Amino acid sequence: MAAPIDTVADDDALYVLTAVLLTPAQFPSVLGDDYPAACAALALEPYAEGYGLVLGQDGSGARWTVVVEDVSLVAVAIAAWDCGMDYDLSPDDRSVVCALPGWPLPVAVAAPGVAAPHDPLPDPEAEGTEPAPLTPPDTESWGPAQRRMGADEIAHQWTLWREQIDDGTAFADPPRMDSTGDEATPGSGPGPASGSGPGSAPVPEPDPHLDAPNPHPEVEVQGEVDIETGAGDDQPDDDAVHPVADSPSGVHPGVRRALAQAHDYVGAPPPPGRVRSSFATGEARMLRADGPGWSLVARTDDIAFILLDEEPGEVLPVGRGSELPGLLKALDALAVRPA
């Protein structure tokens, strides 16, 4: 692919290593809770059509991210690579929006025959006006980036996580909450709360193209909780799991808050990409939703899982009950979907 003018030397070439989509329905959630936030991380306008991001190295080994408008071409290349097929990703120069120094995501591979990946040297003629090199978000410690990555991995490995939850927990009918996440009195408003299931599962393998770290080295599923009393059916040792804050019904207040805010999305749709729907087996859809301090992943025909900034490494299941199906259906109706 020819290197874009004014950012990479005209006579240089970009060695393409990988590519990702940046659209309302598909974007690296490590960059933000929604599509506009992900675009802002790259100083791009959140155009509805989206972008393709091509990550590579120039002849000197410098890292570059080339932003292109030809989303379909990038999508085809990604699909081919995922199937183990060769594909020469060479967008037309006219589709190039800009070239940004650095990479916004970690990349596991490097171009052969050039120097090791490094940030481009500053252009002396730019006089300090050029953008700072992109760097991947910090995922070494638990925070929003880790939390969203963890939710993505649960979506990709749904069966692995779902099999840890027994039916008694999965289909419990939890108490309701109001818009603040506090327990509501009967008839005051809808919204599911959380049950929890026993066990833990190994963290899934990372994407082969992107060298993203594991969502958390010790992500655990909370021990099962009686939603009426908060008492565990099989109390583990104190060191076996990370305890969560108590609430009157045994449901984590952060879970209540997340579900209340997710319900608010139904009446006041959030920014594009805050709720996303993708294919699942059968007639179900896989939902991903994010909000301030929380991430949700669910199948429309099953339960949900919630991850919280305030609970590092914890995966909190949400029992299906009688309320969750309606919420998931409503979220799916407003979610953006891949084209």
HUMOSUL-V984563 format. One record per residue. N is the residue number from 1. RES is the residue in one letter. SS is DSSP state (2 for helix, 1 for strand, 0 for the rest). PSI is psi in degrees with one decimal (NA if undefined). BURIAL is I if it has 24 or more other ideal C-beta (glycine too) atoms within 12 Angstrom, else O. Layout:
BEGIN
n: <N/N>
res: <RES/RES>
ss: <SS/SS>
psi: <PSI/PSI>
burial: <BURIAL/BURIAL>
END
This chain:
BEGIN
n: <1/2/3/4/5/6/7/8/9/10/11/12/13/14/15/16/17/18/19/20/21/22/23/24/25/26/27/28/29/30/31/32/33/34/35/36/37/38/39/40/41/42/43/44/45/46/47/48/49/50/51/52/53/54/55/56/57/58/59/60/61/62/63/64/65/66/67/68/69/70/71/72/73/74/75/76/77/78/79/80/81/82/83/84/85/86/87/88/89/90/91/92/93/94/95/96/97/98/99/100/101/102/103/104/105/106/107/108/109/110/111/112/113/114/115/116/117/118/119/120/121/122/123/124/125/126/127/128/129/130/131/132/133/134/135/136/137/138/139/140/141/142/143/144/145/146/147/148/149/150/151/152/153/154/155/156/157/158/159/160/161/162/163/164/165/166/167/168/169/170/171/172/173/174/175/176/177/178/179/180/181/182/183/184/185/186/187/188/189/190/191/192/193/194/195/196/197/198/199/200/201/202/203/204/205/206/207/208/209/210/211/212/213/214/215/216/217/218/219/220/221/222/223/224/225/226/227/228/229/230/231/232/233/234/235/236/237/238/239/240/241/242/243/244/245/246/247/248/249/250/251/252/253/254/255/256/257/258/259/260/261/262/263/264/265/266/267/268/269/270/271/272/273/274/275/276/277/278/279/280/281/282/283/284/285/286/287/288/289/290/291/292/293/294/295/296/297/298/299/300/301/302/303/304/305/306/307/308/309/310/311/312/313/314/315/316/317/318/319/320/321/322/323/324/325/326/327/328/329/330/331/332/333/334/335/336/337/338/339>
res: <M/A/A/P/I/D/T/V/A/D/D/D/A/L/Y/V/L/T/A/V/L/L/T/P/A/Q/F/P/S/V/L/G/D/D/Y/P/A/A/C/A/A/L/A/L/E/P/Y/A/E/G/Y/G/L/V/L/G/Q/D/G/S/G/A/R/W/T/V/V/V/E/D/V/S/L/V/A/V/A/I/A/A/W/D/C/G/M/D/Y/D/L/S/P/D/D/R/S/V/V/C/A/L/P/G/W/P/L/P/V/A/V/A/A/P/G/V/A/A/P/H/D/P/L/P/D/P/E/A/E/G/T/E/P/A/P/L/T/P/P/D/T/E/S/W/G/P/A/Q/R/R/M/G/A/D/E/I/A/H/Q/W/T/L/W/R/E/Q/I/D/D/G/T/A/F/A/D/P/P/R/M/D/S/T/G/D/E/A/T/P/G/S/G/P/G/P/A/S/G/S/G/P/G/S/A/P/V/P/E/P/D/P/H/L/D/A/P/N/P/H/P/E/V/E/V/Q/G/E/V/D/I/E/T/G/A/G/D/D/Q/P/D/D/D/A/V/H/P/V/A/D/S/P/S/G/V/H/P/G/V/R/R/A/L/A/Q/A/H/D/Y/V/G/A/P/P/P/P/G/R/V/R/S/S/F/A/T/G/E/A/R/M/L/R/A/D/G/P/G/W/S/L/V/A/R/T/D/D/I/A/F/I/L/L/D/E/E/P/G/E/V/L/P/V/G/R/G/S/E/L/P/G/L/L/K/A/L/D/A/L/A/V/R/P/A>
ss: <0/1/0/0/0/0/0/0/0/0/0/0/1/0/1/1/1/1/1/1/1/1/0/0/0/0/0/0/2/2/2/0/0/0/2/2/2/2/2/2/2/0/0/0/0/0/0/0/0/0/1/1/1/1/1/1/1/0/0/0/0/1/1/1/1/1/1/1/0/0/2/2/2/2/2/2/2/2/2/2/2/2/0/0/0/0/0/0/0/0/0/0/2/2/2/1/1/1/1/1/1/1/0/0/0/0/1/0/0/0/0/0/0/0/0/0/0/1/0/0/0/0/0/2/2/2/0/0/0/0/0/0/0/1/0/0/0/0/0/0/0/0/0/2/2/2/2/2/2/2/2/2/2/2/2/2/0/2/2/2/2/2/0/0/0/0/2/2/2/2/0/0/0/0/0/0/1/0/0/0/0/0/1/0/0/0/0/0/0/0/0/0/0/0/0/0/0/0/0/0/0/0/0/0/0/0/0/0/0/1/0/0/0/0/0/0/0/0/0/1/1/0/0/0/1/0/0/0/0/0/0/1/0/0/0/0/0/0/0/0/0/0/0/0/0/0/0/0/0/0/0/0/2/2/2/2/2/2/2/2/2/2/2/2/2/2/2/0/0/0/0/0/0/0/1/1/1/1/1/0/0/0/0/0/1/1/1/1/1/1/1/0/0/1/1/1/1/1/1/0/0/0/0/1/1/1/1/1/0/0/0/0/0/1/1/1/1/1/0/0/0/0/0/2/2/2/2/2/2/2/2/2/2/2/0/1/1/0/0>
psi: <131.8/139.1/143.6/147.9/151.4/-7.5/-42.4/146.2/139.4/-33.3/12.3/164.5/151.8/124.8/109.1/128.6/-42.4/176.4/155.1/157.5/146.6/84.9/166.0/-32.1/-23.9/112.2/158.0/104.4/-14.7/-20.9/-18.6/167.8/-20.9/176.4/-47.4/-37.7/-39.7/-39.8/-40.4/-32.3/-22.4/9.0/41.3/149.9/138.1/66.6/142.6/-33.0/-24.0/-172.0/165.1/138.6/119.8/117.7/129.8/-170.0/147.4/-173.9/-21.1/-1.9/-0.9/144.8/134.8/145.6/113.5/122.9/124.8/156.2/-18.8/77.6/-39.6/-42.0/-43.9/-39.4/-40.7/-43.2/-44.7/-42.3/-41.0/-46.1/-39.5/-25.6/5.3/17.9/150.5/144.2/125.9/100.3/105.4/79.2/147.8/143.0/-30.7/-18.4/-4.6/124.3/-49.2/168.9/127.4/134.8/144.0/-177.9/135.9/-10.5/151.5/142.6/132.5/-17.9/168.7/155.1/138.9/147.8/8.1/171.4/160.5/149.9/134.2/162.3/144.4/149.0/145.6/143.7/115.7/-25.3/-13.5/-19.7/42.2/9.1/-10.8/153.5/151.0/148.1/140.0/145.3/146.7/147.9/151.7/118.2/14.2/-29.3/155.5/134.4/-167.0/-42.8/-47.1/-41.4/-45.8/-39.2/-41.2/-42.5/-39.3/-43.0/-35.9/-40.8/-40.6/-28.3/45.1/-47.7/-40.4/-42.0/-37.8/-34.0/-9.8/-11.9/122.5/161.3/-29.3/-36.6/-42.7/-32.4/18.7/153.3/93.6/168.1/162.7/165.9/161.7/-172.2/-12.7/-6.7/-1.0/156.1/133.6/158.2/157.3/133.5/2.6/-11.2/156.0/171.2/126.6/165.2/-167.3/137.2/170.8/152.3/156.1/163.7/174.2/161.1/154.0/146.6/130.9/159.3/145.3/164.6/134.3/-23.9/-38.8/129.9/54.5/134.3/162.9/145.4/-36.5/136.5/-20.6/49.4/131.7/150.1/131.3/145.9/151.7/138.5/136.5/117.6/-15.4/-40.8/-18.2/3.9/137.6/143.7/-33.8/89.3/122.6/170.0/155.2/-31.4/-2.5/-36.9/163.7/116.6/152.3/166.4/144.4/151.8/162.2/-33.6/2.4/6.0/131.4/131.6/-29.4/-33.9/-43.4/-44.8/-44.5/-44.0/-35.3/-41.7/-36.6/-38.1/-35.0/-28.8/-30.2/-39.7/-26.3/89.3/136.0/-179.4/153.6/136.4/-9.0/-31.3/125.1/143.7/131.9/171.1/141.9/173.8/155.9/-140.8/6.2/164.4/150.0/125.3/139.6/128.2/147.0/156.0/-175.2/103.7/6.0/156.0/141.9/139.5/134.8/154.5/139.7/-19.1/13.9/-147.8/-172.4/160.2/144.3/138.6/141.5/141.4/-35.0/-7.5/82.2/125.6/-2.3/140.6/115.9/110.4/150.1/114.8/144.7/-50.0/-152.4/-15.4/-36.6/-42.2/-42.1/-39.3/-45.1/-38.7/-41.8/-40.8/-39.8/-34.8/-31.0/-7.4/151.3/149.6/150.2/143.7/NA>
burial: <I/I/I/I/O/O/I/I/O/O/O/I/O/I/I/I/I/I/I/I/I/I/I/I/I/I/I/I/I/I/I/I/I/I/I/I/I/I/I/O/I/I/O/I/O/I/O/O/I/I/I/I/I/I/I/I/I/I/O/I/I/I/I/I/I/I/I/I/I/I/I/O/I/I/I/O/I/I/O/O/I/O/O/O/O/O/O/O/I/I/I/O/O/O/I/I/I/I/I/I/I/I/I/I/I/I/I/O/O/O/I/O/O/O/O/O/I/O/I/I/O/O/O/O/O/O/O/O/O/O/I/O/I/I/I/I/I/O/I/O/O/I/I/I/I/I/I/I/I/I/I/I/I/I/I/I/I/I/O/O/I/I/O/I/I/O/O/O/I/I/I/I/O/I/I/I/I/I/O/O/I/O/I/I/O/O/O/O/I/I/I/I/I/I/I/I/I/I/I/I/I/O/I/O/O/O/I/O/I/I/O/I/I/I/I/I/O/O/I/I/I/I/I/I/I/I/I/O/O/I/O/I/O/O/O/O/O/O/O/O/I/I/O/I/O/O/I/O/I/I/I/I/I/I/I/I/I/I/I/I/I/I/I/I/I/I/O/O/O/I/I/I/I/I/I/I/I/I/O/I/O/O/O/O/I/I/I/I/I/I/I/I/I/I/I/I/I/I/I/I/O/I/I/I/I/I/I/I/I/I/I/O/I/I/I/I/I/I/I/I/I/O/I/I/I/O/I/I/O/I/I/I/O/I/I/I/O/I/O>
END
